[in-house]
Amino acid sequence: MDRFAALSALVAVVEHGGFAPAARRLDLAPSSLTRQLNVLEESLGTILLNRSTRAVTLTEAGQRYYEDARRILEELENADRSASELAGPPSGLLRISLPAAFGRLHVAPALPLFLRQCPDMRLDIQLSDTIVNLVDDRIDVAIRLGSPASDNLVARKLAPHRRVICASHDYLGEHGVPTQPGELSGHNCLLFDYATVTSTWNLTRDGKTEKVSVSGNLRANGSELLREAAIGGAGLLLMPTWLVGEDIAAGRLVPVLEEWSPAVGADDGAIWAVYLQSRRGSKKLAAFLDFLVQHFGTPPYWERYK
């Protein structure tokens, strides 16, 4: 029995939901796949799969064996990748997870240049504002805003993650410019409410922090929606400079309380690339991250409005 082929067959059947789709994925006849798994079960002396006309599911023993099989295949893939990347230019597939708005604004426009510089590479990009599991989702690298969020991952800082309070000229002309944090409670503040409630804005200066309760007539879980509303004169906005920096530079938005440093919690800090320990030494990963650091610049281009 070819143990490697049997492990691959089991993982394919589980992850593709049945023998027929797994056989297509592996370019095998379904009968051949069935035979491999029958031989595997016979050699182990246990049943791994519950088979029915509607579905194929794992037994308790099958679940444990599948998890081990997947880990073994993943480690073998990592070993092959590391060996092949030692020579030649960066090449192969890189799976990337990006925050949706940040990915659209600051990574997507740079991808054509990166792919011209690394023509042997292929990118598989997933836009998501949730924290993905790099192992389960088979992601090589994830970009995270504020905090790496895991002690088990390698983290590389790509750029600072700084926030600013801003509004349009029209709004400030009609409602006045706040000069002290406490005045924010009298303004219409646009509230970002994705993972945490943000009705308290914390502002720090000279080691002193003021917590201000804010409110407004617009709350949303989409940062780009709130940005458009602020440009249209709807109210004050607290957002990262990567979202509003170009609007400030163009005069569409005006920063206020600049001597204070706004923060709302763990989301402040830096923009990080995180990846598994097994990806250390990956030439294609290093090429992509080096490119992003150079593309963003120091300070990042979205903060060069001052």
FENDAWO-V658756 format. One record per pair of residues at least 6 apart in sequence whose ideal C-beta (glycine too) atoms are under 6 Angstrom apart, sorted by the first residue. I is the first residue (numbers start at 0). GAP is how many residues later the second one is. Records with the same first field share a line. If there is no record, write none. Layout:
I->GAP ; GAP
//
This chain:
0->38
4->31
5->30 ; 34
6->62
8->24 ; 27 ; 28
9->59
10->58 ; 59
11->10 ; 13 ; 14
12->6 ; 9
13->52
15->6 ; 9
17->38
18->11 ; 14 ; 15
19->10
22->7 ; 10
40->6 ; 7
45->15
46->12
47->14 ; 17
48->7 ; 13
49->7 ; 9
57->8
77->200
84->198
88->31
89->28 ; 31 ; 193 ; 194 ; 197
90->29 ; 30
91->192
92->29
93->29 ; 46 ; 190 ; 194
94->29 ; 44 ; 45
95->29 ; 45
96->29 ; 31 ; 35 ; 42 ; 45
97->9 ; 29 ; 45
98->30 ; 46
99->27 ; 29
100->122 ; 123
102->24
109->185
113->177
117->169
120->163
130->18
131->7 ; 10
133->142
139->139
140->132 ; 134 ; 144
141->132
142->130
143->128 ; 130
144->16 ; 126
145->15 ; 120 ; 121 ; 122 ; 123
146->119 ; 122
147->7 ; 124 ; 126
152->121
153->121
154->117 ; 119
155->117 ; 133
156->113 ; 115
157->113 ; 115 ; 134 ; 135
158->112 ; 137 ; 141
159->110
160->79 ; 108 ; 109 ; 110
161->79
162->75 ; 77 ; 99
163->77 ; 91
164->71 ; 73 ; 91 ; 92 ; 97
165->71 ; 78 ; 87 ; 88 ; 89
166->69
167->63 ; 65
169->63
170->62
176->79
177->6 ; 78
180->22 ; 29 ; 31
183->28 ; 30
184->27 ; 28
186->49
187->28 ; 47
188->25 ; 27 ; 46 ; 47
189->26 ; 28 ; 36 ; 39 ; 40 ; 45 ; 47
190->7 ; 25 ; 28
191->6 ; 31 ; 34
192->26 ; 28
193->27
197->66
199->11 ; 13
200->11 ; 13 ; 37
201->7 ; 9 ; 61
202->7 ; 57 ; 59
203->57
204->54 ; 55
215->19
217->11 ; 16
219->6
222->20
225->11
226->16
229->7
230->21
237->24
240->61 ; 62
241->60
243->9
244->57 ; 58 ; 60
246->6
247->7 ; 57
248->56
272->16
278->6
//
